[in-house]
Amino acid sequence: MKISQRARSIAPFFAMEFGKRAAALAGEGHDVIRLSLGEPDFGAPPAVLEAAAAAARGPLPYTAALGLPALREAVAGFYQSEHGIAISPERIVITAGASAALLLVTAALVDAGDEVIVGDPSYPCNRRFLDSFGADVKLVATGPESRFQLDAASVRANWTGATRGVMIATPSNPTGTSVPPAELAAICDWARSHGAWRIVDEIYLNLGDRDAEGRPPQTVLAVDNSAIVINSFSKYFGMTGWRLGWCVVPEELVPTLERLAQNYYICPSTIAQQAGLACFTPESLAVCEERRQEFGRRRRLVLEGLAGIGLPVPVPPDGAFYVYFDVSGTGMTSWQFCERVLQEAHVALTPGKDFGDCGADTYVRLSYAASAAQLQEAIRRLGEFMQRLAR
């Protein structure tokens, strides 16, 4: 059987690969702590589970390809209540996870040969969608000096006549760092003035740190109302396996996305959508906010623990639930470090190779979406591993 060049060119998602290895070790009876995947351990809020159970007892027909009108309205209301941004529900497209949102948007915008600027490191699957539709993905190296994020200077320096768009994730996977609002506005202004689209992945936005007045991080829509926003129910609402997401797009793009959704997957899961309505109740939002604060406590635990065992974090995260730490002092590449830690300490991590070329051998991603007890045990095991290396 002949496999397409498109499929053959896609590298494995190494976080999942290390997850498979961790599962194999666990199957052999080992106690493996899995910090390789960004999956909150809390699960969905109780009201969401109750809503799903109630929905399962009734009919579950297809919904409109763009999603339940009530859910589109609820998402628009969330932007108003949380971010002070008024968005028409008509601009909200409910999707089968954030991945489906990226699928629709890239299918709508990208032609073969279009150049798209993406930061390096960055979440690999985002650029795989661009690759699949023939984009020329230009990975722009970033480092601690720019918080591992694109900035306006790097975007301008790498812009060419072929550039058709820019893709940004803030907060970022794998680093947990955000683009400062003024910098994000400058990037968007530059791209917009050159007729290019802006896709901003805000999946982790509501897990970001609050400001001194307790306000959540600013959505890009506050500075660029025509930017395309990707978001998900997976992270802040803890609904990873439900495969439910959304995007916010300019109104003129909605009919195109509707046609694509009808053909690609008909509609998002009906039961997930009906359950997702319960995310926006005061009860569920209070649960999610407490969980966000718990992630902050876990972050402090991990940062203090890594510092204590000699694994530096060049830029502390301000959102998501990831820490990107430097293993160059061990004398190993990130891949070697992750392999040995999994085999010898039974802690699953993700090497920087997953996220691009820049710093691929230097950095390792740790997800602190696991429980505090697991994180404490993982730090203890990593500390013992580092002591063995020193000896």
C-alpha positions in Angstrom: 0.0 0.0 0.0 1.4 3.4 -1.0 1.3 5.9 1.9 1.0 9.6 1.0 4.0 11.9 1.2 1.9 14.0 3.6 1.5 11.2 6.1 5.1 10.0 5.7 6.5 13.4 6.4 4.8 13.8 9.8 7.1 13.1 12.7 5.7 11.3 15.8 4.3 13.3 18.6 7.0 12.4 21.1 4.9 13.3 24.2 2.6 10.5 23.1 5.5 8.2 22.4 6.9 8.7 25.9 3.4 8.2 27.2 3.3 4.8 25.4 6.6 3.8 27.0 5.3 4.9 30.4 2.2 2.8 29.9 4.3 -0.2 29.0 6.4 0.2 32.2 3.3 0.6 34.2 2.0 -2.6 32.6 5.0 -4.4 33.9 4.1 -3.3 37.4 6.3 -0.2 37.8 4.9 2.9 39.5 5.4 5.5 36.8 4.6 9.2 37.3 3.4 10.6 34.0 4.3 14.3 33.6 4.6 14.0 29.8 1.1 14.9 28.8 -0.9 18.1 29.4 -4.0 16.5 30.9 -5.5 18.0 34.0 -6.1 15.4 36.7 -9.3 17.0 37.9 -11.6 16.0 35.1 -14.7 18.0 34.2 -16.6 20.0 36.9 -19.4 18.0 38.6 -22.2 20.0 36.9 -20.8 19.0 33.5 -20.8 15.3 34.4 -24.4 15.6 35.7 -25.4 17.4 32.5 -23.8 14.7 30.4 -25.6 12.0 32.3 -28.9 13.7 31.7 -28.2 14.3 28.0 -27.3 10.6 27.6 -30.9 9.6 28.6 -32.4 11.6 25.7 -32.0 11.7 22.0 -28.6 12.8 20.7 -29.2 13.9 17.1 -26.7 15.8 15.0 -26.5 19.5 15.8 -25.8 22.3 13.4 -22.3 22.1 12.0 -21.4 25.4 13.8 -22.6 24.0 17.1 -25.6 24.5 19.4 -26.8 28.1 19.3 -27.1 28.1 23.1 -23.4 27.0 23.4 -22.3 29.7 21.0 -24.1 32.2 23.0 -22.6 30.9 26.3 -19.1 31.2 24.9 -19.8 34.7 23.7 -21.1 35.5 27.2 -17.9 34.1 28.7 -15.8 36.6 26.8 -18.1 39.4 28.0 -18.0 38.3 31.7 -14.4 37.2 31.9 -12.6 39.6 29.5 -15.0 42.5 29.0 -15.2 41.8 25.2 -18.5 41.9 23.4 -18.5 39.3 20.6 -21.5 38.3 18.5 -22.4 34.6 19.0 -22.4 34.4 15.2 -18.6 34.7 15.2 -18.3 31.6 17.5 -17.8 28.3 15.8 -18.0 25.2 18.1 -15.7 22.4 17.0 -14.7 18.9 17.7 -11.8 20.0 20.0 -9.3 22.8 19.3 -7.7 20.5 16.8 -10.8 20.6 14.6 -10.8 24.4 14.9 -7.3 24.5 13.6 -8.3 22.1 10.8 -11.1 24.3 9.7 -9.2 27.6 9.9 -6.1 26.3 8.1 -8.2 24.6 5.4 -10.0 28.0 4.9 -6.9 30.2 4.8 -3.9 28.2 3.5 -2.9 27.5 0.0 0.2 25.6 -1.1 3.3 27.7 -0.9 1.9 30.2 1.6 4.5 31.2 4.1 3.4 31.2 7.8 5.6 32.4 10.7 5.6 30.2 13.8 7.7 30.5 16.9 10.2 27.8 17.8 9.7 26.1 20.3 5.9 25.6 19.8 3.3 22.9 20.0 4.0 20.6 17.1 0.5 19.6 16.1 -0.4 23.3 15.3 2.1 23.5 12.5 1.2 20.0 11.3 -2.1 21.4 10.1 -0.3 24.1 8.2 2.0 21.5 6.7 -0.9 19.3 5.6 -2.4 22.1 3.5 0.9 22.9 1.9 2.1 25.9 3.9 5.7 26.8 4.0 6.1 27.0 7.8 8.9 29.3 8.8 10.1 28.4 12.3 11.6 31.4 14.0 14.0 30.7 16.8 13.2 32.2 20.2 14.9 32.0 23.5 14.7 33.2 27.2 15.3 36.8 26.1 11.9 36.9 24.4 10.2 34.5 26.9 10.4 31.7 24.2 7.9 33.7 22.2 7.8 35.6 19.0 8.1 39.3 19.3 7.5 42.2 16.9 11.1 42.5 16.0 11.5 38.8 15.1 8.3 38.9 13.0 9.5 41.9 11.1 12.9 40.4 10.5 11.5 37.2 9.1 8.7 38.7 7.0 8.9 38.2 3.3 6.7 38.9 0.3 5.4 35.3 0.6 4.2 35.7 4.2 0.5 35.2 4.5 0.0 34.7 8.2 1.4 34.3 11.7 0.5 31.7 14.3 1.0 32.4 18.0 0.2 30.5 21.2 -0.1 32.5 24.4 0.3 31.1 27.0 2.5 28.6 25.2 2.9 24.9 25.1 5.7 23.9 26.0 7.0 26.8 28.0 3.9 28.1 29.8 5.0 31.7 28.9 2.8 34.5 27.5 3.4 37.2 24.9 3.2 40.6 26.7 0.0 42.4 25.5 1.8 45.3 24.0 4.1 42.9 22.0 1.1 40.9 20.8 -0.6 44.1 19.7 2.5 45.1 17.7 2.8 41.7 16.0 -0.9 41.8 15.0 -0.6 45.4 13.8 2.3 44.5 11.6 0.6 41.4 10.1 -2.7 43.2 9.6 -1.0 46.1 7.9 0.6 43.6 5.5 -2.7 41.9 4.7 -1.9 38.8 6.6 -4.1 36.7 8.9 -3.3 36.1 12.6 -4.2 32.8 14.4 -3.8 33.1 18.1 -4.0 29.9 20.2 -5.5 30.9 23.5 -6.2 27.4 24.8 -4.4 28.1 28.1 -5.5 31.8 28.4 -7.8 31.4 31.4 -5.2 29.4 33.2 -2.9 32.4 33.1 -2.0 34.5 36.1 -4.3 37.3 37.2 -3.1 40.8 37.5 -2.9 42.9 40.7 -6.7 43.7 40.4 -7.5 40.0 39.9 -8.3 40.3 36.2 -7.6 37.4 33.9 -5.1 37.8 31.0 -6.2 39.9 28.1 -7.5 38.0 25.0 -5.9 39.1 21.7 -9.4 40.3 20.7 -8.9 43.3 23.0 -6.2 44.6 20.7 -7.1 42.9 17.3 -10.8 42.2 16.9 -10.3 40.5 13.6 -7.7 38.0 14.8 -8.7 34.4 14.7 -8.8 32.8 18.2 -8.5 29.1 18.9 -9.7 27.8 22.3 -10.9 24.6 23.9 -12.9 23.1 26.8 -10.0 20.7 27.5 -7.7 22.7 29.7 -9.5 25.3 31.8 -12.6 23.2 32.0 -10.8 19.9 32.3 -12.7 18.2 29.4 -9.7 16.7 27.6 -11.4 13.5 26.3 -14.7 15.2 25.4 -13.1 16.7 22.3 -14.9 20.0 22.4 -13.4 23.4 21.3 -14.2 26.6 19.6 -12.8 29.4 17.5 -13.7 33.1 17.1 -13.4 34.3 13.5 -14.5 37.3 11.5 -18.1 37.0 10.4 -17.1 36.7 6.7 -15.2 33.5 7.4 -18.1 31.8 9.2 -19.9 30.4 6.0 -16.7 28.9 4.8 -16.0 27.2 8.1 -19.6 25.9 8.1 -19.2 24.2 4.7 -15.9 22.7 5.8 -17.3 21.4 9.1 -20.3 19.9 7.3 -17.9 17.9 5.1 -15.1 17.1 7.5 -17.0 15.9 10.6 -20.7 17.0 10.3 -20.9 18.5 13.8 -19.2 18.4 17.2 -20.3 15.7 19.6 -23.9 16.4 20.7 -23.5 15.0 24.2 -20.2 17.0 24.7 -21.9 20.2 23.6 -24.9 19.7 25.9 -22.6 19.0 28.8 -20.4 21.9 27.9 -23.3 24.3 28.5 -22.8 23.5 32.2 -19.3 24.9 32.1 -20.6 28.4 32.2 -22.7 28.2 35.4 -21.4 30.1 38.5 -20.9 26.8 40.2 -18.7 25.4 37.5 -16.7 28.6 37.0 -16.0 28.7 40.7 -14.7 25.1 40.5 -12.5 26.0 37.6 -11.1 29.1 39.3 -10.2 27.0 42.4 -8.4 24.5 40.1 -6.5 27.4 38.4 -5.3 28.5 41.8 -4.3 24.9 42.6 -2.2 24.8 39.4 -0.4 27.9 40.7 0.4 26.1 43.9 1.7 23.1 42.0 3.8 25.4 39.8 5.5 26.9 42.9 6.2 23.4 44.2 7.8 22.3 40.9 9.8 25.5 40.4 11.2 25.3 44.0 11.9 21.6 43.6 13.7 21.9 40.3 15.8 24.7 41.6 16.8 22.6 44.6 18.1 19.8 42.5 20.0 21.8 40.0 17.6 21.9 37.0 17.2 25.5 36.0 14.1 27.1 34.5 15.3 30.1 32.5 11.8 31.7 32.2 9.2 30.9 34.9 5.8 30.2 33.3 2.9 32.5 33.9 0.1 30.3 32.5 -0.8 26.8 31.3 0.7 24.0 33.4 4.1 23.5 31.9 7.7 24.1 33.0 10.5 24.2 30.5 13.8 23.4 32.2 17.4 23.2 31.1 19.3 19.9 31.2 22.5 21.0 29.5 24.3 20.9 32.8 23.8 17.1 33.0 25.9 16.5 29.9 23.0 14.7 28.2 20.7 15.8 25.4 17.1 16.3 26.4 16.2 13.0 24.7 18.9 11.1 26.6 17.8 12.7 29.8 14.1 11.8 29.3 15.0 8.2 28.3 17.1 7.7 31.4 14.7 9.3 33.8 11.9 7.2 32.5 13.9 4.0 32.8 15.7 4.7 36.0 13.4 7.0 38.0 10.1 6.0 36.3 9.1 9.7 35.7 7.8 10.4 32.2 8.8 13.8 30.7 8.9 15.2 27.2 12.1 16.1 25.3 12.5 19.5 23.6 12.7 17.7 20.3 8.9 17.6 20.2 8.6 21.3 19.9 11.0 22.4 17.2 14.7 22.7 16.5 15.7 25.6 18.7 16.9 24.3 22.1 15.7 20.8 21.2 18.6 19.1 22.9 18.7 21.5 25.8 15.2 21.7 27.2 12.7 19.3 28.7 9.0 19.9 29.3 7.4 18.9 32.6 3.6 19.0 32.9 2.4 19.9 36.4 -1.2 18.8 35.6 -0.6 15.8 38.0 -1.5 15.9 41.7 0.7 17.7 44.2 1.6 14.3 45.8 2.8 12.9 42.5 4.7 16.1 41.7 6.5 15.9 45.1 7.4 12.3 44.5 8.6 13.0 41.0 10.9 15.8 42.3 12.2 13.4 44.9 13.0 10.8 42.2 14.6 13.4 39.9 16.7 14.6 42.8 18.0 11.1 43.5 18.7 10.7 39.8 20.7 13.9 39.8 22.6 12.8 42.8 23.6 9.6 41.1 24.7 11.6 38.1 26.9 13.8 40.3 28.5 10.7 41.9 
